[in-house]
Amino acid sequence: MRLQKCGQCNKRFKWAQISKSLLFSYKPITCSHCGADYKITFSSRTISAILFTLIVLIVPFAREQELSIPFVILVIFIYYVLLLSMILPYIVKYEIQHSMIKSKR
């Protein structure tokens, strides 16, 4: 699992760039080296949406098992912060916005 590279200059995107993009509703990424703009692919949006909503399944399970509220909050926190924010940037893929390619002068 590696972070995606720019298709123009082969420079690897930074983890922080991708995380920031995901945090702010799939904001496009601009390559820091060549200036090419990238948007998240539809399949990556779908995968991330599914992963973000999977945690909802714990609520009925927690009620059935009579788990404490602090424990459920801890599980949700670990899921979102540790799993999604740390791993999702390695999973999602971006595609170049061909109409937005900037020429380097």
C-alpha positions in Angstrom: 0.0 0.0 0.0 1.5 3.3 -1.2 0.2 6.8 -1.7 -0.7 7.6 -5.2 1.7 9.4 -7.6 1.1 12.2 -10.0 0.6 10.9 -13.5 2.5 13.9 -15.0 5.7 14.0 -12.9 5.6 10.8 -10.8 5.9 12.8 -7.5 4.0 11.0 -4.7 1.1 12.9 -3.1 1.6 13.6 0.6 -0.5 11.8 3.2 -1.6 15.2 4.6 -2.8 16.4 1.1 -5.1 13.3 0.7 -6.4 13.5 4.3 -7.2 17.1 3.9 -9.0 16.4 0.6 -11.1 13.6 2.3 -11.8 15.8 5.3 -13.1 18.7 3.2 -15.7 16.7 1.1 -13.2 15.3 -1.5 -11.6 18.6 -2.3 -9.4 18.3 -5.5 -5.6 17.8 -5.0 -3.0 19.9 -6.8 0.4 18.3 -7.4 3.0 20.4 -5.5 5.6 19.7 -8.2 3.9 20.2 -11.6 0.6 21.8 -10.6 -1.7 19.1 -12.2 -5.2 19.0 -10.6 -6.7 15.7 -9.4 -10.1 14.7 -8.3 -11.1 11.6 -6.4 -12.5 8.8 -8.5 -16.2 7.7 -8.2 -15.2 4.3 -6.9 -13.0 5.8 -4.2 -15.9 8.1 -3.1 -18.1 5.1 -2.9 -15.6 3.0 -0.9 -15.0 5.9 1.5 -18.7 6.6 2.0 -19.3 2.9 2.7 -16.4 2.8 5.3 -17.7 6.0 6.9 -21.2 4.6 7.3 -20.2 1.1 8.4 -19.8 2.3 12.0 -23.6 2.8 12.1 -23.9 -0.9 12.4 -22.3 -0.9 15.8 -25.2 1.0 17.4 -27.8 -1.9 17.1 -25.1 -4.3 18.2 -24.2 -2.2 21.2 -27.8 -1.9 22.3 -28.3 -5.6 22.0 -25.1 -6.4 24.0 -25.9 -3.6 26.5 -22.5 -2.0 26.0 -21.7 1.2 27.9 -21.9 4.5 26.1 -18.2 5.4 26.8 -17.1 2.1 25.3 -19.2 2.7 22.2 -17.8 6.2 21.9 -14.3 4.8 22.3 -14.9 2.2 19.5 -16.3 4.9 17.2 -13.3 7.2 17.9 -10.8 4.4 17.3 -12.6 3.4 14.1 -12.7 7.0 12.6 -9.5 8.4 13.9 -7.1 5.5 13.8 -8.5 3.3 11.0 -10.1 5.7 8.6 -7.9 8.7 8.8 -4.7 6.7 8.8 -5.5 4.0 6.2 -8.0 5.7 3.8 -5.4 7.9 2.2 -3.7 4.8 1.0 -6.9 3.3 -0.4 -8.5 6.1 -2.3 -7.4 7.0 -5.9 -7.4 10.2 -7.8 -7.7 10.9 -11.5 -6.3 13.9 -13.3 -8.6 16.6 -14.4 -7.6 16.9 -18.0 -9.3 20.2 -18.6 -7.4 21.7 -15.7 -3.8 20.7 -16.6 -1.5 23.7 -16.1 1.4 24.1 -18.3 4.7 24.6 -16.6 6.4 27.8 -18.0 
